[in-house]
Amino acid sequence: MAANKYVTVATVQERFNLTNFTPELNLGEVKVTCSDVNRPALQLHGFYEHFEPSRIQVIGNVEAAYISKKSDEEKAESFAKLFSYDIPCIIFCRGEKPEDVLLKAAVKANVPILGTDRATSEFMSALIFSLNKDFAPYTTIHGVLVDVYGEGLLITGESGIGKSEAALELIRRGHRLVSDDVVEIRRPNNERLYGRAPSITQYLIELRGIGIIDVKSLYGVEAVKDEQRIDLVIKLEDWSKEKEYDRLGMTDEYMNILGIDVTCHSLPIRPGRNLAIICEAAAVNHRQKKMGYNAAEELYRRVQNNIAGEQ
């Protein structure tokens, strides 16, 4: 994680529609630099060994009940100790409300206090998932990302080979554009990759000879998508008579992106080939394989059975 990577508490508050109990504080100036969160039960009791102050602190029913049993003096002492560690903010869950003694100490220490009606565990899971995306390893790839029947199809290849034209035809066939030309890819965990467009080129496609077109304006909001998991890579390349191309698909090829191997198909380009239909078929076939059916293996099984029957 880069040292200068952060999101503001204002972003978290807006993203989860949180109640702001400290409106006098500027949430846009408070930075969150860690994707993990913490429930400070032990800290409220005075145990701070291995405490990570950069985490958002989440208060649930258990912590709120424990706080309510303390005297005002004990509460002030506990909060003063907690706020001395420069935590980014505290979020109360399940509709719990902070007491005045906490709010006064929070304002003095410039620590925002927020709240939500959501269940503690469910909210923490959503918050961690969201922050993991913000702080995930990141890269950019020259290509086009399209949602085809729910499968994230990343189309790559040399400039001018026809990536944008294939994406446009897919859009006309009812699929959704995520990004053209540059795809920002994040790895929020060790299993999945998510791609999106840079804000400056979102919903736009460049077509040589025509220029820039706005897909959202031309085809409607159902033709675009903000983010998509990457499931399959289609690599477009010029046809070569000297190269052997896979005709059965018995063995999968992969493209490594941020340490994750993504299934990759090399697609030779020749006049008359309908790239959009081939991309559709590749996406559906990939989904079928994930569901346990492999057409190439089925063909192999039929051939073997036929040979065995002739012997």
Buried (B, 14 or more C-beta within 10 A) or exposed (E): EEEEBBBBBBBBBEBBEBBBBBEEBEBEEBBBBBBBBBBBBEBBEEEBEEBEBBBBBBBBBEBBEBBEEBEEEEBBBBBEEBBEBEBBBBBBBBEBEBBEBBBEBBBEBBBBBBBBEBEBEEBBEBBBEBBBBBBBBBEEBEBBBBBBEEBBBBBBBEEEBBBBBBBBBBBEEEBBBBBBBBBBBBBBEEEBBBBBBEEEBBBBBEEEEEEEBEBBEEBEEEBBBEBBEBBBBBBBBEEEEEEEEEEEBEEBBEBEBBEBEBBBBBBEBEEEEEBBEBBBEBBBBBBEBEEEEBEBEEEEEEEEEEEEEEE
